[in-house]
Amino acid sequence: MIYQTLRPLLFRLDAEQAHDLIFRLLMAVEWLLARRVPAPAPWSHPALAQRLWDVTFPNPVGLAAGLDKDARAPHVWAALGFGFAELGTVTAVAQAGNPRPRMFRLPADRALINRLGFNNAGAAAAAERLRRLQRRVPFPIPIGINLGKSRDTPLEQAAQDYIRSLRQLFAFASYIVINVSSPNTPGLRDLQSEGHLRTLLAALSAENTALAAERREPPRPLLVKVAPDLTDDALAALVAVARAQGAAGLIATNTTVGRGGLRTPANEAGGLSGAPLRERSTAVVRHLYRLAAGALPIIGVGGIFTAHDAYAKIRAGASLVQLYTGMIFEGPQLAQRIARGLVDLVHADGFAHVRQAIGRDT
């Protein structure tokens, strides 16, 4: 209710200015939570808690990458009802991203266009911040780390660039995401091609195993985040490579370069997220689930505003879901509302647990 009152005021600001303002408030909350022992328990329910990749998720509703790029508020997301949070995208070196303005709201479409360009302070800074924030109060929910290629790194050196970030952030990650699908770093999406992806995953899998042995810990699950704009043949090739090279799962999808069906004229370059992406991202989830025969757990993301949106992705094959744009329009309590709604939808279908609904519509 409070957010709905404040939203018209926030929407008068430039989209990135409003984001920065809200984030300053969240960082103040983070400062308090990081000093509270024990940390607030995450929202959970027996019908929603599940274990994937030897990681326990108290509920399947997560924060998508892109909102907390510099790992500034890891404790906040549990307090808002999220079952896990994905931080980043983080690159090996600090970079300013693309020139402003670079984020645009489309209120009539409940959508955003962004061309931020992986603006972040770099992997070393993120690692130091996570080390400091975790020192007193462990993170109450699983933390994913989303890694991207530094803008100035040539594609043929991409593996070493990702490995630099992996070495810095391995210790803090419940899982690692290989982001090869953002449209805002030139050439990045070429890494989704069969040859590039095979080389990248082989190198990262080897480093992941080495880091795990060095620390005497299990390797981190490596997930690949895919674009919604790939053809069915390209998705099939991607799944084959991911399975062959030991990837643990997939995230579907990133933002789209398509502009179909928009009510708002949208000439700005960048990735489109929000409600217009909902059906396409769900279709990609369904196709990936069929291709992998359920062997690669999927995190579904794109256009989730309600529990019904989230449940559609679960029934299409997603084990977990993520939000970003929906929160911009619906407010910070959206994750908990969706999680509570999922309990009702699971039980309405006669299931005892959400895992029974995964892939039912395939």
Secondary structure, 3 states (H helix, E strand, C coil): CHHHHHHHHHCCCCHHHHHHHHHHHHHHHHHHHCCCCCCCCCCCCCCCCEEECCEEECCCEEECCCCCCCCCCCCHHHHCCCCEEEEEEECCCCECCCCCCCEEEEHHHCEEEECCCCCECCHHHHHHHHHHHHCCCCCCCCEEEEECCCCCCCHHHHHHHHHHHHHHHHHHCCEEEEECCCCCCCCHHHHHCHHHHHHHHHHHHHHHHHHHHHHCCCCCCEEEEECCCCCHHHHHHHHHHHHHCCCCEEEECCCECCCCCCCCCCCCCCEEEEHHHHHHHHHHHHHHHHHHCCCCCEEEECCCCCHHHHHHHHHHCEEEEEECHHHHHHCCCHHHHHHHHHHHHHHHCCCCCHHHHCCCCC
